[in-house]
Amino acid sequence: MARLACLVMIAMGTTVALGDSALARHRHPVDATPFAHSPCSVLDNKPCTPTVCSPLGHGPCIPEIDYPIGEDLHLTVESHPSEQDAAKYEKPDHPLDTIGDLFAALRSCWAAPDPEVARAGMEMSIRFSIKRDGDLVGPPRLTYTTPAASSDTRAVYRRAVDDALARCVPLPLSKGLGGAIAGRPLMVRFVDNRDIKPGDAVPSPPDHP
């Protein structure tokens, strides 16, 4: 009888302990979603943690992090920025720690072609990725150029784009930013929005003996 009473008391103590443990978990829930996603049903029409694929889909599921700027990083660089955007074209004087710093660095490296060989309204877009150390993963790929531009004009702007990247890389990324964007596609669109007219070219200085 005494043994039975002891067993009952042990069982009651275990139940109370389990109840306290469950209550503690209820009061202090673990946040399993450090990013913008939240747990959801596979029937919901939105990303679920930790994947965004359906159990009915073919192939492996890939974890998705909800970056506020989207899956790709898109940037437009103008040859003549407005006064309002002028500050966004200044090269940061510190390691790049945010997407804004990265975009400012890329903008600051752009130098439009001389007016005598330029074309008003010319656009050219490239796609590339960078490593954690800020260097290019591979050569940038041309994705768009103004269809009406001549082959000579396209060559001029492509050299300007390549020169801009050569001035920029390796980008001085912070450890955090390098880990966050390494391997992610960057889409950079260069727009020559200058009002280019015949005779705008700056004459070359005379040669001195």
VENMO-V642145 format. One record per residue. N is the residue number from 1. RES is the residue in one letter. OMEGA is omega in whole degrees, 0 to 359 (none if undefined). Layout:
BEGIN
N/RES/OMEGA + N/RES/OMEGA
END
This chain:
BEGIN
1/M/179 + 2/A/178 + 3/R/180 + 4/L/179 + 5/A/179 + 6/C/180 + 7/L/179 + 8/V/181 + 9/M/178 + 10/I/180 + 11/A/179 + 12/M/179 + 13/G/178 + 14/T/179 + 15/T/179 + 16/V/180 + 17/A/179 + 18/L/179 + 19/G/178 + 20/D/179 + 21/S/179 + 22/A/179 + 23/L/179 + 24/A/178 + 25/R/179 + 26/H/181 + 27/R/183 + 28/H/182 + 29/P/178 + 30/V/179 + 31/D/182 + 32/A/183 + 33/T/182 + 34/P/180 + 35/F/189 + 36/A/181 + 37/H/174 + 38/S/181 + 39/P/180 + 40/C/179 + 41/S/177 + 42/V/178 + 43/L/180 + 44/D/180 + 45/N/178 + 46/K/181 + 47/P/178 + 48/C/175 + 49/T/3 + 50/P/183 + 51/T/181 + 52/V/184 + 53/C/181 + 54/S/175 + 55/P/178 + 56/L/181 + 57/G/179 + 58/H/177 + 59/G/182 + 60/P/176 + 61/C/182 + 62/I/177 + 63/P/182 + 64/E/175 + 65/I/185 + 66/D/175 + 67/Y/183 + 68/P/181 + 69/I/176 + 70/G/183 + 71/E/177 + 72/D/176 + 73/L/183 + 74/H/182 + 75/L/173 + 76/T/180 + 77/V/179 + 78/E/178 + 79/S/180 + 80/H/182 + 81/P/177 + 82/S/178 + 83/E/180 + 84/Q/182 + 85/D/185 + 86/A/182 + 87/A/181 + 88/K/181 + 89/Y/178 + 90/E/182 + 91/K/179 + 92/P/180 + 93/D/181 + 94/H/177 + 95/P/183 + 96/L/186 + 97/D/180 + 98/T/176 + 99/I/177 + 100/G/177 + 101/D/180 + 102/L/181 + 103/F/179 + 104/A/179 + 105/A/179 + 106/L/178 + 107/R/185 + 108/S/182 + 109/C/185 + 110/W/174 + 111/A/183 + 112/A/178 + 113/P/177 + 114/D/181 + 115/P/183 + 116/E/179 + 117/V/183 + 118/A/180 + 119/R/180 + 120/A/179 + 121/G/180 + 122/M/178 + 123/E/176 + 124/M/181 + 125/S/177 + 126/I/179 + 127/R/180 + 128/F/177 + 129/S/180 + 130/I/179 + 131/K/178 + 132/R/181 + 133/D/176 + 134/G/178 + 135/D/181 + 136/L/174 + 137/V/180 + 138/G/179 + 139/P/178 + 140/P/181 + 141/R/178 + 142/L/182 + 143/T/180 + 144/Y/170 + 145/T/182 + 146/T/186 + 147/P/185 + 148/A/182 + 149/A/178 + 150/S/180 + 151/S/178 + 152/D/179 + 153/T/178 + 154/R/179 + 155/A/179 + 156/V/182 + 157/Y/178 + 158/R/176 + 159/R/179 + 160/A/178 + 161/V/179 + 162/D/178 + 163/D/179 + 164/A/179 + 165/L/179 + 166/A/178 + 167/R/187 + 168/C/188 + 169/V/359 + 170/P/180 + 171/L/181 + 172/P/183 + 173/L/170 + 174/S/181 + 175/K/182 + 176/G/181 + 177/L/178 + 178/G/178 + 179/G/184 + 180/A/187 + 181/I/181 + 182/A/178 + 183/G/180 + 184/R/182 + 185/P/173 + 186/L/178 + 187/M/181 + 188/V/181 + 189/R/179 + 190/F/182 + 191/V/176 + 192/D/183 + 193/N/178 + 194/R/176 + 195/D/186 + 196/I/179 + 197/K/178 + 198/P/180 + 199/G/179 + 200/D/184 + 201/A/178 + 202/V/181 + 203/P/180 + 204/S/179 + 205/P/181 + 206/P/178 + 207/D/179 + 208/H/181 + 209/P/none
END
